[in-house]
Amino acid sequence: MGFNPFKEKGIPIEKQTKPWVELNVKPYDSSTVDPYTRLRGILMNGIEAEAVQFYHNFHRHIDIPELRAQLATLRRIEQQEQKMVNWMIPAEESTLQVTIGYEQLAVDLTAALAQAEQDPYVKAALDFALLEDFDHLYRYANLLAMTDEKKAESIVKQFTEIIPGRPTVIEHCHPVDTVRNFTDRSKTSAQTKLHIETIIAAEQQTMNFYMNIGNRLADQNGRGLYQEIAQIEEQHVTHYGSLTDPRASWFEMAVLHEYNECYMYYSCMQSETDDKAKGVWQMCLENELTHLQTAAEIMKKYENKDPEEMFPDSMPEPIVLKPAKEYVRSILSSQLHYTGDKTKMVPLNMSESQDRYQTFLTTSNDDFAPSQKVVQDCINSQGEDYRVETEGPHPADILLSRRDIPDQKSLLEFCKNR
């Protein structure tokens, strides 16, 4: 029998409130930290922030005083956990350095989920956005190369390549082409539901991060880059958020959120190499076991349903963050030319929405895109763009050169002819 969070014993809720001295954790050492310890912290910050936001919305849509009080208690502990996890990041890391971590997480997490995903449509959604986040890492790394003594390779180490993905300048889709089909919760596996919950939380946290810190850069083009990529993150949250079944009740969603927190903290524990961080994951897991069991009792009381029927007898295999260079390159080779077409993700030459897409691109970019300029500026100042190519030259001919960048028109022609 594997790990079943409904059966495990957690910390009683009345013993979960922590004093400030325990919450205000000592940050990791950015010069020695394992990159995946950093990424697990960013990921679990997003998972916790999603839980807090969910419970606020749940609270606003019910009129049962006893239940509102229970949710307030759960929400307060989730807030504590979020602060503890997020405070692991040291102040010495600049906004842009932290951003490199966010995008490395987006790449390696999405790749991990996609490789484990068995639903073809959900996997296609993951692969589609993977190439866009991969390009964001490249754009931010070029900005960092011009503005900071610390280079992106010192942050991502040897684990993640930094080369162009689907260029950000052609990622901008009309909003109607970012809404996907929702999954049927009565037929979808628990593992798929957990994958969707996880990627929504991670992408939403990235969107929120950029919404709030993009104006902290002094460089005008850097500010523009955050604006542009933040708009793509909005697309991604819509893209992934569409996959959830809107017919689920608040009680079902609460149980799923809590189960996913248990699943992700359990996953973090399985691969964590830092004893201090592992202790945080274990403590939070023990808290979340109680939260899940509380949410389960609430569902039984108010809906007369057994939440354990939603899940297998033991958790799915843990999600482990690890290098995914070969997988990313395989998707880059086969799907660089894809775009959104209503609920589909298709090659541009097969899209029924080409005119709408190109009109929206022209309006958005208006002959200028910060994501293009930041790379051109790097080429102008350093003679070539910034890359970390560990697996050979770029698989797409149009993106091979390090001394010039293809414009929007050339990129669209390339995509149409694939």
Helices and strands as residue ranges (DSSP letters): G 13-15, H 20-23, H 35-60, H 65-86, H 95-116, H 120-147, H 153-156, G 168-170, G 175-177, H 190-213, G 214-216, H 220-241, H 250-271, H 275-303, G 307-310, H 325-335, E 338-341, E 344-347, G 348-350, H 354-365, H 370-382, G 397-399, H 408-416
